[in-house]
Amino acid sequence: MAGKKLGTTGGGNSAGGESDDCDIVIDCDLLGIHPDALNRVLKGDQLHLRLELGEPYRSVVCVTAEGAILGALTAFPGLSKLIRCLERDVTYSVTIQDMGAGRCHVVGGVS
């Protein structure tokens, strides 16, 4: 089973001189894969992250160039930080690193 990691890379400054907490590296498997969307993507394709505001929970989904939801980023350390950054309109994208029957591994960060 592929590991799930979320970390930060050092460096960047935001306005006000504070460390940029939104410089997040995403490296994980997607959950809740939508088979129809998976059949329309290829290894190397870029996906964009979008915050879905459901009740009572918010989720982060990966969206194809056509606007279809491929799957979700869930249950990893740092998810709440990623959600806060998406709420601040920070944009993220990931690239499909590996995929197979019913699974998709993505890697990326701030766009």
N, C-alpha and C positions, 0 to 999 in steps of 0.2 A: 504494500500500500504506500502510495506516495505521501511524503510528509507535507505538512502545511506549515508555512512560515509567513510571518509578517514582521518586518523590522523597519527600522528607520536608517536612512543614510545620513551621515554627518554633514555639517556645513551650512547650508543655506540660511539666509537671514530673511525675516519678514519685515514689514514696515514696523518701525519701533525698535529694531535691532535684536529682537528675540529670535531664538532658534526656530526654524520652520518645522513645526510638529507634523505638517501634512506631507512631508517628503517621505512617503511610505513605499516600501518595496513589497509587492504582492507576488507570491509564489505559492500557488495552491491548486487543488482540484476543485472544480465547480460541483455543487450539489443541486439536486432537482433538475437534472438535464432534461430539456425538451427535445425529444427524439427528432421531430420534424426540423427544428433549427439545427441540430447537430448534423443532419444529413446534408445541410446546405453550406457548411463551413469546411475549411481546409486547415491543416497545420500551417502556421505562419500568418493566418488571418488576424487582423486587429479587431478587438472588441472594445466598446466603451462601457464604463461603469455608470449606473444610474441608481439613484435612491428611490425606492418604492415606499410610499407612505401608506401602509395598511393599518387597520385598527386591530389590535392595539400595538402591533409591532411594525418597525421599519426594517426593510431588508435592502441589500445591495445586490443588484443583478447585472449580468454582463449581457450587452445588447449587440447584435450583429449590425453590419452596415445597412441592412434592409429594415432595421428597427425591431427585429424579433428577439425576444428574450431567450438566451441560450441556457442559462443556469444562474445560480446564486452563489455568492461568497457568504458562508455562514460559519458560526461557532469556532472562531479562531481568536487568539489573543490579539487585541488591537482593533477588532471590528468596531467597537464604539468610537475609537479615534477616527477611523475611516469615515464613519457615518457623520461625525461632527464636521469633518473637512468637506464632505460632499454637501452638507447643509450650508457651508460657507462658499459654495460654488467653486470649489477646487475641482478640476477635471482630471480624471484618471483614464488610462487605457491599458489594456493587457493584450498580449499576443498569445495565440494558441501554440503552446510548446509541444504538446503531445495529446493524442486523442485515440480513442478506441471505442469499442461497442459500449455505449452508455456512459462514457467518461471523457472528461476534457480537463487538461492541466494547463493553467495560464500563468504568465509571468508579466509583470509590468509595474507601473507606478504613475506618478504625476505626468500629465500630457504636456 
